[in-house]
Amino acid sequence: MAGQRRYPLELRERAVQMYRSAEPKPVIRQMARQLGVHPEALRNWIRKDEVALADTHPARVARRAAGAPAASVLEPEAQAELDALRIEVMELRRANGILRAASAYFAATLDQTGRPSWSS
């Protein structure tokens, strides 16, 4: 069994930055292949960056600077709803990426007449 590969920090940062700046969002597997890294490694780097971005959100930074506990700004019900909505947004973004990749795959399998290339 192969050991874990350690990638340079600069490669990690550049890969996440490339993913964030790309529009439309690239398929992680294809981008990882282009960069020469394992797809799960890239996916984990992107997830960690999302958590870091959430932690640096201006509202959270202001609460920490004021010394207020994180839960004191919102009512518990509102905080629970906000957390649920954040999770839903992440799931929807992931689903959109999957649908985008599937759409590209099926578009590539159709010939110019609109018939599947496997039926000719």
N, CA, C and O atoms as a Tinker XYZ file with bonds, in Angstrom:
   480  protein
     1  N      0.844000   -1.178000    0.000000    73     2
     2  CA     0.000000    0.000000    0.000000    64     1     3
     3  C      0.887000    1.238000    0.000000    63     2     4     5
     4  O      1.830000    1.340000    0.785000    81     3
     5  N      0.583000    2.158000   -0.869000    73     3     6
     6  CA     1.387000    3.378000   -1.000000    64     5     7
     7  C      1.115000    4.323000    0.160000    63     6     8     9
     8  O     -0.002000    4.395000    0.672000    81     7
     9  N      2.140000    5.038000    0.561000    73     7    10
    10  CA     1.997000    6.018000    1.627000    64     9    11
    11  C      1.359000    7.294000    1.112000    63    10    12    13
    12  O      1.177000    7.474000   -0.092000    81    11
    13  N      1.024000    8.174000    2.039000    73    11    14
    14  CA     0.419000    9.442000    1.633000    64    13    15
    15  C      1.444000   10.309000    0.927000    63    14    16    17
    16  O      2.616000   10.349000    1.299000    81    15
    17  N      0.973000   11.004000   -0.106000    73    15    18
    18  CA     1.816000   11.953000   -0.813000    64    17    19
    19  C      1.643000   13.315000   -0.181000    63    18    20    21
    20  O      0.521000   13.736000    0.102000    81    19
    21  N      2.732000   13.997000    0.039000    73    19    22
    22  CA     2.665000   15.346000    0.587000    64    21    23
    23  C      2.907000   16.320000   -0.556000    63    22    24    25
    24  O      3.919000   16.243000   -1.253000    81    23
    25  N      1.971000   17.228000   -0.735000    73    23    26
    26  CA     2.090000   18.227000   -1.783000    64    25    27
    27  C      2.559000   19.535000   -1.164000    63    26    28    29
    28  O      2.193000   19.851000   -0.032000    81    27
    29  N      3.363000   20.297000   -1.894000    73    27    30
    30  CA     3.830000   21.581000   -1.370000    64    29    31
    31  C      2.656000   22.524000   -1.082000    63    30    32    33
    32  O      1.638000   22.505000   -1.775000    81    31
    33  N      2.822000   23.334000   -0.058000    73    31    34
    34  CA     1.784000   24.283000    0.342000    64    33    35
    35  C      1.454000   25.242000   -0.803000    63    34    36    37
    36  O      0.292000   25.594000   -1.006000    81    35
    37  N      2.464000   25.659000   -1.540000    73    35    38
    38  CA     2.243000   26.586000   -2.661000    64    37    39
    39  C      1.349000   25.944000   -3.726000    63    38    40    41
    40  O      0.484000   26.614000   -4.290000    81    39
    41  N      1.550000   24.657000   -4.004000    73    39    42
    42  CA     0.711000   23.954000   -4.970000    64    41    43
    43  C     -0.733000   23.899000   -4.480000    63    42    44    45
    44  O     -1.663000   24.118000   -5.256000    81    43
    45  N     -0.916000   23.613000   -3.212000    73    43    46
    46  CA    -2.256000   23.564000   -2.644000    64    45    47
    47  C     -2.967000   24.907000   -2.800000    63    46    48    49
    48  O     -4.105000   24.967000   -3.266000    81    47
    49  N     -2.285000   25.980000   -2.407000    73    47    50
    50  CA    -2.884000   27.312000   -2.467000    64    49    51
    51  C     -3.214000   27.714000   -3.899000    63    50    52    53
    52  O     -4.284000   28.266000   -4.157000    81    51
    53  N     -2.300000   27.442000   -4.834000    73    51    54
    54  CA    -2.537000   27.799000   -6.228000    64    53    55
    55  C     -3.680000   26.985000   -6.822000    63    54    56    57
    56  O     -4.477000   27.509000   -7.601000    81    55
    57  N     -3.765000   25.704000   -6.458000    73    55    58
    58  CA    -4.834000   24.848000   -6.981000    64    57    59
    59  C     -6.196000   25.337000   -6.502000    63    58    60    61
    60  O     -7.143000   25.402000   -7.286000    81    59
    61  N     -6.300000   25.681000   -5.220000    73    59    62
    62  CA    -7.571000   26.170000   -4.682000    64    61    63
    63  C     -7.916000   27.507000   -5.317000    63    62    64    65
    64  O     -9.076000   27.754000   -5.647000    81    63
    65  N     -6.927000   28.369000   -5.492000    73    63    66
    66  CA    -7.163000   29.672000   -6.112000    64    65    67
    67  C     -7.632000   29.502000   -7.559000    63    66    68    69
    68  O     -8.533000   30.208000   -8.011000    81    67
    69  N     -7.018000   28.568000   -8.278000    73    67    70
    70  CA    -7.431000   28.305000   -9.661000    64    69    71
    71  C     -8.881000   27.829000   -9.695000    63    70    72    73
    72  O     -9.661000   28.259000  -10.545000    81    71
    73  N     -9.236000   26.945000   -8.774000    73    71    74
    74  CA   -10.609000   26.428000   -8.732000    64    73    75
    75  C    -11.592000   27.546000   -8.422000    63    74    76    77
    76  O    -12.634000   27.657000   -9.068000    81    75
    77  N    -11.261000   28.380000   -7.429000    73    75    78
    78  CA   -12.159000   29.469000   -7.029000    64    77    79
    79  C    -12.350000   30.491000   -8.143000    63    78    80    81
    80  O    -13.447000   31.024000   -8.308000    81    79
    81  N    -11.295000   30.773000   -8.912000    73    79    82
    82  CA   -11.387000   31.818000   -9.926000    64    81    83
    83  C    -11.974000   31.313000  -11.245000    63    82    84    85
    84  O    -12.348000   32.121000  -12.095000    81    83
    85  N    -12.064000   30.001000  -11.430000    73    83    86
    86  CA   -12.585000   29.446000  -12.683000    64    85    87
    87  C    -14.096000   29.632000  -12.763000    63    86    88    89
    88  O    -14.810000   29.452000  -11.777000    81    87
    89  N    -14.566000   29.990000  -13.938000    73    87    90
    90  CA   -16.002000   30.146000  -14.160000    64    89    91
    91  C    -16.327000   29.626000  -15.540000    63    90    92    93
    92  O    -15.817000   30.210000  -16.496000    81    91
    93  N    -17.098000   28.621000  -15.743000    73    91    94
    94  CA   -17.804000   27.845000  -14.730000    64    93    95
    95  C    -16.823000   26.949000  -13.980000    63    94    96    97
    96  O    -15.706000   26.701000  -14.435000    81    95
    97  N    -17.264000   26.475000  -12.835000    73    95    98
    98  CA   -16.394000   25.655000  -11.990000    64    97    99
    99  C    -15.978000   24.386000  -12.727000    63    98   100   101
   100  O    -16.822000   23.687000  -13.289000    81    99
   101  N    -14.682000   24.089000  -12.727000    73    99   102
   102  CA   -14.222000   22.883000  -13.421000    64   101   103
   103  C    -14.570000   21.624000  -12.621000    63   102   104   105
   104  O    -14.842000   21.686000  -11.422000    81   103
   105  N    -14.553000   20.499000  -13.305000    73   103   106
   106  CA   -14.736000   19.225000  -12.640000    64   105   107
   107  C    -13.450000   18.938000  -11.869000    63   106   108   109
   108  O    -12.357000   18.979000  -12.433000    81   107
   109  N    -13.588000   18.651000  -10.594000    73   107   110
   110  CA   -12.416000   18.482000   -9.727000    64   109   111
   111  C    -11.510000   17.375000  -10.250000    63   110   112   113
   112  O    -10.288000   17.519000  -10.246000    81   111
   113  N    -12.099000   16.278000  -10.699000    73   111   114
   114  CA   -11.294000   15.143000  -11.176000    64   113   115
   115  C    -10.417000   15.563000  -12.364000    63   114   116   117
   116  O     -9.240000   15.206000  -12.420000    81   115
   117  N    -10.982000   16.315000  -13.306000    73   115   118
   118  CA   -10.220000   16.747000  -14.477000    64   117   119
   119  C     -9.136000   17.751000  -14.086000    63   118   120   121
   120  O     -8.009000   17.685000  -14.575000    81   119
   121  N     -9.488000   18.670000  -13.208000    73   119   122
   122  CA    -8.519000   19.669000  -12.774000    64   121   123
   123  C     -7.367000   18.999000  -12.023000    63   122   124   125
   124  O     -6.205000   19.362000  -12.207000    81   123
   125  N     -7.694000   18.029000  -11.185000    73   123   126
   126  CA    -6.658000   17.315000  -10.432000    64   125   127
   127  C     -5.724000   16.576000  -11.387000    63   126   128   129
   128  O     -4.510000   16.562000  -11.184000    81   127
   129  N     -6.284000   15.970000  -12.418000    73   127   130
   130  CA    -5.460000   15.259000  -13.401000    64   129   131
   131  C     -4.505000   16.235000  -14.083000    63   130   132   133
   132  O     -3.336000   15.917000  -14.298000    81   131
   133  N     -5.007000   17.432000  -14.425000    73   131   134
   134  CA    -4.165000   18.432000  -15.074000    64   133   135
   135  C     -3.033000   18.905000  -14.163000    63   134   136   137
   136  O     -1.926000   19.185000  -14.621000    81   135
   137  N     -3.330000   18.990000  -12.870000    73   135   138
   138  CA    -2.326000   19.463000  -11.914000    64   137   139
   139  C     -1.401000   18.353000  -11.421000    63   138   140   141
   140  O     -0.367000   18.625000  -10.811000    81   139
   141  N     -1.776000   17.104000  -11.688000    73   139   142
   142  CA    -0.957000   15.990000  -11.248000    64   141   143
   143  C     -1.132000   15.662000   -9.775000    63   142   144   145
   144  O     -0.198000   15.187000   -9.129000    81   143
   145  N     -2.318000   15.913000   -9.240000    73   143   146
   146  CA    -2.595000   15.591000   -7.832000    64   145   147
   147  C     -3.779000   14.633000   -7.776000    63   146   148   149
   148  O     -4.515000   14.475000   -8.750000    81   147
   149  N     -3.945000   14.009000   -6.641000    73   147   150
   150  CA    -5.066000   13.085000   -6.461000    64   149   151
   151  C     -6.358000   13.895000   -6.317000    63   150   152   153
   152  O     -6.368000   14.909000   -5.618000    81   151
   153  N     -7.458000   13.461000   -6.971000    73   151   154
   154  CA    -8.716000   14.222000   -6.914000    64   153   155
   155  C     -9.238000   14.434000   -5.494000    63   154   156   157
   156  O     -9.761000   15.505000   -5.186000    81   155
   157  N     -9.107000   13.438000   -4.633000    73   155   158
   158  CA    -9.588000   13.593000   -3.256000    64   157   159
   159  C     -8.750000   14.614000   -2.490000    63   158   160   161
   160  O     -9.263000   15.319000   -1.620000    81   159
   161  N     -7.467000   14.690000   -2.815000    73   159   162
   162  CA    -6.616000   15.693000   -2.169000    64   161   163
   163  C     -7.107000   17.092000   -2.541000    63   162   164   165
   164  O     -7.254000   17.956000   -1.676000    81   163
   165  N     -7.357000   17.308000   -3.829000    73   163   166
   166  CA    -7.846000   18.616000   -4.278000    64   165   167
   167  C     -9.202000   18.928000   -3.660000    63   166   168   169
   168  O     -9.439000   20.051000   -3.216000    81   167
   169  N    -10.091000   17.941000   -3.628000    73   167   170
   170  CA   -11.423000   18.132000   -3.051000    64   169   171
   171  C    -11.312000   18.520000   -1.569000    63   170   172   173
   172  O    -12.039000   19.396000   -1.100000    81   171
   173  N    -10.413000   17.873000   -0.842000    73   171   174
   174  CA   -10.217000   18.205000    0.577000    64   173   175
   175  C     -9.649000   19.607000    0.753000    63   174   176   177
   176  O    -10.045000   20.321000    1.674000    81   175
   177  N     -8.730000   20.009000   -0.115000    73   175   178
   178  CA    -8.174000   21.361000   -0.028000    64   177   179
   179  C     -9.264000   22.399000   -0.236000    63   178   180   181
   180  O     -9.305000   23.415000    0.458000    81   179
   181  N    -10.148000   22.142000   -1.192000    73   179   182
   182  CA   -11.238000   23.089000   -1.478000    64   181   183
   183  C    -12.190000   23.164000   -0.290000    63   182   184   185
   184  O    -12.623000   24.250000    0.094000    81   183
   185  N    -12.517000   22.014000    0.290000    73   183   186
   186  CA   -13.408000   22.004000    1.465000    64   185   187
   187  C    -12.795000   22.758000    2.639000    63   186   188   189
   188  O    -13.477000   23.534000    3.308000    81   187
   189  N    -11.510000   22.530000    2.887000    73   187   190
   190  CA   -10.846000   23.236000    3.986000    64   189   191
   191  C    -10.841000   24.740000    3.742000    63   190   192   193
   192  O    -10.983000   25.529000    4.677000    81   191
   193  N    -10.676000   25.133000    2.484000    73   191   194
   194  CA   -10.696000   26.548000    2.154000    64   193   195
   195  C    -12.088000   27.134000    2.394000    63   194   196   197
   196  O    -12.207000   28.271000    2.851000    81   195
   197  N    -13.142000   26.370000    2.092000    73   195   198
   198  CA   -14.509000   26.837000    2.350000    64   197   199
   199  C    -14.717000   27.090000    3.842000    63   198   200   201
   200  O    -15.330000   28.086000    4.226000    81   199
   201  N    -14.209000   26.192000    4.677000    73   199   202
   202  CA   -14.332000   26.357000    6.128000    64   201   203
   203  C    -13.552000   27.588000    6.569000    63   202   204   205
   204  O    -14.024000   28.365000    7.398000    81   203
   205  N    -12.363000   27.763000    6.014000    73   203   206
   206  CA   -11.550000   28.926000    6.383000    64   205   207
   207  C    -12.242000   30.224000    5.966000    63   206   208   209
   208  O    -12.199000   31.212000    6.699000    81   207
   209  N    -12.878000   30.225000    4.793000    73   207   210
   210  CA   -13.604000   31.415000    4.352000    64   209   211
   211  C    -14.777000   31.713000    5.274000    63   210   212   213
   212  O    -15.051000   32.873000    5.583000    81   211
   213  N    -15.468000   30.670000    5.713000    73   211   214
   214  CA   -16.596000   30.869000    6.624000    64   213   215
   215  C    -16.107000   31.435000    7.959000    63   214   216   217
   216  O    -16.786000   32.259000    8.572000    81   215
   217  N    -14.930000   30.994000    8.408000    73   215   218
   218  CA   -14.392000   31.487000    9.669000    64   217   219
   219  C    -13.924000   32.936000    9.581000    63   218   220   221
   220  O    -13.832000   33.618000   10.601000    81   219
   221  N    -13.629000   33.410000    8.377000    73   219   222
   222  CA   -13.184000   34.797000    8.220000    64   221   223
   223  C    -14.311000   35.706000    7.754000    63   222   224   225
   224  O    -14.067000   36.841000    7.344000    81   223
   225  N    -15.530000   35.217000    7.813000    73   223   226
   226  CA   -16.688000   36.038000    7.443000    64   225   227
   227  C    -16.709000   37.271000    8.338000    63   226   228   229
   228  O    -16.448000   37.144000    9.534000    81   227
   229  N    -17.009000   38.468000    7.810000    73   227   230
   230  CA   -16.948000   39.702000    8.602000    64   229   231
   231  C    -17.773000   39.648000    9.892000    63   230   232   233
   232  O    -17.352000   40.202000   10.908000    81   231
   233  N    -18.920000   39.003000    9.873000    73   231   234
   234  CA   -19.737000   38.945000   11.091000    64   233   235
   235  C    -19.043000   38.139000   12.181000    63   234   236   237
   236  O    -19.090000   38.507000   13.355000    81   235
   237  N    -18.401000   37.041000   11.795000    73   235   238
   238  CA   -17.697000   36.227000   12.788000    64   237   239
   239  C    -16.461000   36.941000   13.312000    63   238   240   241
   240  O    -16.151000   36.872000   14.501000    81   239
   241  N    -15.756000   37.627000   12.417000    73   239   242
   242  CA   -14.556000   38.353000   12.838000    64   241   243
   243  C    -14.935000   39.457000   13.830000    63   242   244   245
   244  O    -14.244000   39.660000   14.828000    81   243
   245  N    -16.032000   40.169000   13.554000    73   243   246
   246  CA   -16.478000   41.255000   14.445000    64   245   247
   247  C    -16.879000   40.700000   15.802000    63   246   248   249
   248  O    -16.593000   41.313000   16.830000    81   247
   249  N    -17.538000   39.545000   15.817000    73   247   250
   250  CA   -17.928000   38.943000   17.092000    64   249   251
   251  C    -16.714000   38.551000   17.910000    63   250   252   253
   252  O    -16.677000   38.753000   19.124000    81   251
   253  N    -15.707000   37.981000   17.227000    73   251   254
   254  CA   -14.492000   37.586000   17.957000    64   253   255
   255  C    -13.765000   38.807000   18.494000    63   254   256   257
   256  O    -13.256000   38.786000   19.615000    81   255
   257  N    -13.712000   39.887000   17.688000    73   255   258
   258  CA   -13.018000   41.102000   18.122000    64   257   259
   259  C    -13.719000   41.737000   19.313000    63   258   260   261
   260  O    -13.069000   42.304000   20.190000    81   259
   261  N    -15.042000   41.644000   19.345000    73   259   262
   262  CA   -15.800000   42.224000   20.455000    64   261   263
   263  C    -15.756000   41.332000   21.689000    63   262   264   265
   264  O    -16.177000   41.739000   22.772000    81   263
   265  N    -15.251000   40.128000   21.522000    73   263   266
   266  CA   -15.179000   39.214000   22.653000    64   265   267
   267  C    -16.503000   38.537000   22.954000    63   266   268   269
   268  O    -16.645000   37.879000   23.985000    81   267
   269  N    -17.464000   38.693000   22.070000    73   267   270
   270  CA   -18.780000   38.088000   22.290000    64   269   271
   271  C    -18.747000   36.631000   21.863000    63   270   272   273
   272  O    -18.080000   36.288000   20.887000    81   271
   273  N    -19.453000   35.776000   22.574000    73   271   274
   274  CA   -19.534000   34.389000   22.130000    64   273   275
   275  C    -20.258000   34.301000   20.795000    63   274   276   277
   276  O    -21.111000   35.135000   20.495000    81   275
   277  N    -19.925000   33.302000   19.999000    73   275   278
   278  CA   -20.455000   33.178000   18.642000    64   277   279
   279  C    -21.969000   33.035000   18.621000    63   278   280   281
   280  O    -22.608000   33.519000   17.686000    81   279
   281  N    -22.560000   32.396000   19.604000    73   279   282
   282  CA   -23.992000   32.119000   19.574000    64   281   283
   283  C    -24.835000   33.281000   20.094000    63   282   284   285
   284  O    -26.061000   33.236000   19.992000    81   283
   285  N    -24.214000   34.315000   20.644000    73   283   286
   286  CA   -24.992000   35.383000   21.267000    64   285   287
   287  C    -25.603000   36.359000   20.268000    63   286   288   289
   288  O    -26.494000   37.121000   20.641000    81   287
   289  N    -25.164000   36.364000   19.026000    73   287   290
   290  CA   -25.646000   37.330000   18.050000    64   289   291
   291  C    -27.008000   36.923000   17.495000    63   290   292   293
   292  O    -27.877000   37.774000   17.306000    81   291
   293  N    -27.201000   35.647000   17.234000    73   291   294
   294  CA   -28.449000   35.164000   16.661000    64   293   295
   295  C    -29.200000   34.299000   17.666000    63   294   296   297
   296  O    -28.613000   33.669000   18.546000    81   295
   297  N    -30.513000   34.295000   17.499000    73   295   298
   298  CA   -31.329000   33.384000   18.298000    64   297   299
   299  C    -30.969000   31.954000   17.914000    63   298   300   301
   300  O    -30.545000   31.719000   16.782000    81   299
   301  N    -31.122000   31.005000   18.810000    73   299   302
   302  CA   -30.775000   29.617000   18.478000    64   301   303
   303  C    -31.537000   29.073000   17.263000    63   302   304   305
   304  O    -30.974000   28.325000   16.463000    81   303
   305  N    -32.817000   29.449000   17.124000    73   303   306
   306  CA   -33.590000   28.969000   15.975000    64   305   307
   307  C    -33.038000   29.555000   14.678000    63   306   308   309
   308  O    -32.923000   28.857000   13.670000    81   307
   309  N    -32.701000   30.827000   14.712000    73   307   310
   310  CA   -32.164000   31.485000   13.520000    64   309   311
   311  C    -30.796000   30.904000   13.158000    63   310   312   313
   312  O    -30.493000   30.703000   11.982000    81   311
   313  N    -29.975000   30.637000   14.173000    73   311   314
   314  CA   -28.655000   30.049000   13.925000    64   313   315
   315  C    -28.800000   28.653000   13.330000    63   314   316   317
   316  O    -28.064000   28.290000   12.412000    81   315
   317  N    -29.751000   27.863000   13.850000    73   315   318
   318  CA   -29.978000   26.515000   13.319000    64   317   319
   319  C    -30.440000   26.585000   11.866000    63   318   320   321
   320  O    -30.002000   25.791000   11.034000    81   319
   321  N    -31.324000   27.534000   11.563000    73   319   322
   322  CA   -31.804000   27.681000   10.194000    64   321   323
   323  C    -30.662000   28.116000    9.268000    63   322   324   325
   324  O    -30.542000   27.625000    8.146000    81   323
   325  N    -29.833000   29.036000    9.747000    73   323   326
   326  CA   -28.696000   29.499000    8.961000    64   325   327
   327  C    -27.740000   28.351000    8.674000    63   326   328   329
   328  O    -27.264000   28.214000    7.547000    81   327
   329  N    -27.454000   27.530000    9.670000    73   327   330
   330  CA   -26.571000   26.382000    9.474000    64   329   331
   331  C    -27.165000   25.406000    8.470000    63   330   332   333
   332  O    -26.455000   24.886000    7.608000    81   331
   333  N    -28.475000   25.155000    8.581000    73   331   334
   334  CA   -29.140000   24.242000    7.651000    64   333   335
   335  C    -29.085000   24.788000    6.226000    63   334   336   337
   336  O    -28.875000   24.030000    5.279000    81   335
   337  N    -29.271000   26.085000    6.070000    73   335   338
   338  CA   -29.226000   26.700000    4.739000    64   337   339
   339  C    -27.816000   26.645000    4.148000    63   338   340   341
   340  O    -27.657000   26.439000    2.945000    81   339
   341  N    -26.805000   26.826000    4.977000    73   339   342
   342  CA   -25.426000   26.729000    4.489000    64   341   343
   343  C    -25.128000   25.326000    3.988000    63   342   344   345
   344  O    -24.488000   25.153000    2.950000    81   343
   345  N    -25.589000   24.329000    4.725000    73   343   346
   346  CA   -25.383000   22.942000    4.309000    64   345   347
   347  C    -26.114000   22.684000    2.994000    63   346   348   349
   348  O    -25.577000   22.035000    2.096000    81   347
   349  N    -27.340000   23.193000    2.882000    73   347   350
   350  CA   -28.121000   23.002000    1.661000    64   349   351
   351  C    -27.438000   23.666000    0.472000    63   350   352   353
   352  O    -27.418000   23.099000   -0.620000    81   351
   353  N    -26.884000   24.848000    0.664000    73   351   354
   354  CA   -26.191000   25.543000   -0.421000    64   353   355
   355  C    -24.980000   24.732000   -0.878000    63   354   356   357
   356  O    -24.742000   24.601000   -2.079000    81   355
   357  N    -24.220000   24.189000    0.063000    73   355   358
   358  CA   -23.066000   23.374000   -0.313000    64   357   359
   359  C    -23.504000   22.146000   -1.096000    63   358   360   361
   360  O    -22.875000   21.794000   -2.094000    81   359
   361  N    -24.585000   21.483000   -0.655000    73   359   362
   362  CA   -25.080000   20.304000   -1.356000    64   361   363
   363  C    -25.574000   20.666000   -2.753000    63   362   364   365
   364  O    -25.331000   19.921000   -3.702000    81   363
   365  N    -26.255000   21.784000   -2.893000    73   363   366
   366  CA   -26.758000   22.204000   -4.201000    64   365   367
   367  C    -25.613000   22.559000   -5.145000    63   366   368   369
   368  O    -25.676000   22.258000   -6.337000    81   367
   369  N    -24.585000   23.187000   -4.629000    73   367   370
   370  CA   -23.432000   23.505000   -5.471000    64   369   371
   371  C    -22.753000   22.237000   -5.965000    63   370   372   373
   372  O    -22.334000   22.152000   -7.120000    81   371
   373  N    -22.649000   21.260000   -5.085000    73   371   374
   374  CA   -22.045000   19.987000   -5.483000    64   373   375
   375  C    -22.916000   19.302000   -6.530000    63   374   376   377
   376  O    -22.401000   18.777000   -7.518000    81   375
   377  N    -24.230000   19.302000   -6.324000    73   375   378
   378  CA   -25.143000   18.688000   -7.288000    64   377   379
   379  C    -25.065000   19.402000   -8.632000    63   378   380   381
   380  O    -25.094000   18.748000   -9.674000    81   379
   381  N    -24.966000   20.720000   -8.630000    73   379   382
   382  CA   -24.836000   21.473000   -9.880000    64   381   383
   383  C    -23.559000   21.097000  -10.619000    63   382   384   385
   384  O    -23.554000   20.994000  -11.846000    81   383
   385  N    -22.482000   20.893000   -9.878000    73   383   386
   386  CA   -21.229000   20.471000  -10.504000    64   385   387
   387  C    -21.360000   19.110000  -11.157000    63   386   388   389
   388  O    -20.845000   18.888000  -12.253000    81   387
   389  N    -22.052000   18.196000  -10.485000    73   387   390
   390  CA   -22.267000   16.861000  -11.044000    64   389   391
   391  C    -23.125000   16.960000  -12.303000    63   390   392   393
   392  O    -22.825000   16.328000  -13.316000    81   391
   393  N    -24.197000   17.757000  -12.234000    73   391   394
   394  CA   -25.061000   17.921000  -13.403000    64   393   395
   395  C    -24.324000   18.572000  -14.571000    63   394   396   397
   396  O    -24.536000   18.206000  -15.727000    81   395
   397  N    -23.462000   19.534000  -14.268000    73   395   398
   398  CA   -22.680000   20.177000  -15.316000    64   397   399
   399  C    -21.780000   19.163000  -16.010000    63   398   400   401
   400  O    -21.674000   19.148000  -17.236000    81   399
   401  N    -21.127000   18.308000  -15.207000    73   399   402
   402  CA   -20.232000   17.298000  -15.776000    64   401   403
   403  C    -21.025000   16.292000  -16.606000    63   402   404   405
   404  O    -20.584000   15.897000  -17.685000    81   403
   405  N    -22.188000   15.877000  -16.115000    73   403   406
   406  CA   -23.014000   14.925000  -16.855000    64   405   407
   407  C    -23.502000   15.546000  -18.161000    63   406   408   409
   408  O    -23.526000   14.881000  -19.197000    81   407
   409  N    -23.882000   16.800000  -18.113000    73   407   410
   410  CA   -24.345000   17.490000  -19.309000    64   409   411
   411  C    -23.235000   17.555000  -20.353000    63   410   412   413
   412  O    -23.483000   17.324000  -21.537000    81   411
   413  N    -22.035000   17.862000  -19.933000    73   411   414
   414  CA   -20.907000   17.925000  -20.856000    64   413   415
   415  C    -20.625000   16.548000  -21.452000    63   414   416   417
   416  O    -20.328000   16.432000  -22.641000    81   415
   417  N    -20.718000   15.514000  -20.632000    73   415   418
   418  CA   -20.480000   14.156000  -21.113000    64   417   419
   419  C    -21.499000   13.773000  -22.175000    63   418   420   421
   420  O    -21.127000   13.284000  -23.241000    81   419
   421  N    -22.785000   13.991000  -21.897000    73   419   422
   422  CA   -23.819000   13.606000  -22.845000    64   421   423
   423  C    -23.804000   14.486000  -24.090000    63   422   424   425
   424  O    -24.127000   14.013000  -25.180000    81   423
   425  N    -23.440000   15.737000  -23.951000    73   423   426
   426  CA   -23.329000   16.611000  -25.117000    64   425   427
   427  C    -22.216000   16.116000  -26.039000    63   426   428   429
   428  O    -22.327000   16.212000  -27.261000    81   427
   429  N    -21.153000   15.590000  -25.451000    73   427   430
   430  CA   -20.044000   15.085000  -26.253000    64   429   431
   431  C    -20.405000   13.796000  -26.978000    63   430   432   433
   432  O    -19.812000   13.486000  -28.011000    81   431
   433  N    -21.372000   13.036000  -26.451000    73   431   434
   434  CA   -21.738000   11.773000  -27.087000    64   433   435
   435  C    -22.766000   11.950000  -28.209000    63   434   436   437
   436  O    -23.042000   11.002000  -28.944000    81   435
   437  N    -23.324000   13.129000  -28.347000    73   435   438
   438  CA   -24.295000   13.376000  -29.421000    64   437   439
   439  C    -23.567000   13.891000  -30.659000    63   438   440   441
   440  O    -22.662000   14.720000  -30.564000    81   439
   441  N    -23.973000   13.390000  -31.813000    73   439   442
   442  CA   -23.352000   13.914000  -33.032000    64   441   443
   443  C    -24.114000   15.180000  -33.458000    63   442   444   445
   444  O    -25.001000   15.635000  -32.736000    81   443
   445  N    -23.781000   15.742000  -34.601000    73   443   446
   446  CA   -24.361000   16.996000  -35.028000    64   445   447
   447  C    -25.846000   16.897000  -35.350000    63   446   448   449
   448  O    -26.550000   17.906000  -35.321000    81   447
   449  N    -26.329000   15.703000  -35.656000    73   447   450
   450  CA   -27.750000   15.542000  -35.981000    64   449   451
   451  C    -28.595000   15.393000  -34.720000    63   450   452   453
   452  O    -29.822000   15.355000  -34.805000    81   451
   453  N    -27.969000   15.310000  -33.567000    73   451   454
   454  CA   -28.708000   15.178000  -32.332000    64   453   455
   455  C    -28.954000   13.738000  -31.918000    63   454   456   457
   456  O    -29.589000   13.472000  -30.898000    81   455
   457  N    -28.443000   12.809000  -32.724000    73   455   458
   458  CA   -28.581000   11.393000  -32.383000    64   457   459
   459  C    -27.378000   10.947000  -31.563000    63   458   460   461
   460  O    -26.275000   11.455000  -31.760000    81   459
   461  N    -27.572000   10.019000  -30.659000    73   459   462
   462  CA   -26.424000    9.490000  -29.920000    64   461   463
   463  C    -25.421000    8.848000  -30.868000    63   462   464   465
   464  O    -25.814000    8.184000  -31.827000    81   463
   465  N    -24.145000    9.036000  -30.613000    73   463   466
   466  CA   -23.116000    8.504000  -31.489000    64   465   467
   467  C    -23.044000    6.985000  -31.417000    63   466   468   469
   468  O    -22.525000    6.365000  -32.346000    81   467
   469  N    -23.531000    6.372000  -30.376000    73   467   470
   470  CA   -23.475000    4.920000  -30.249000    64   469   471
   471  C    -24.563000    4.214000  -31.063000    63   470   472   473
   472  O    -24.515000    2.993000  -31.211000    81   471
   473  N    -25.573000    4.978000  -31.610000    73   471   474
   474  CA   -26.647000    4.343000  -32.361000    64   473   475
   475  C    -26.382000    4.310000  -33.862000    63   474   476   477
   476  O    -27.217000    3.796000  -34.606000    81   475
   477  N    -25.247000    4.841000  -34.341000    73   475   478
   478  CA   -25.009000    4.892000  -35.769000    64   477   479
   479  C    -24.450000    3.632000  -36.337000    63   478   480
   480  O    -24.204000    3.554000  -37.541000    81   479
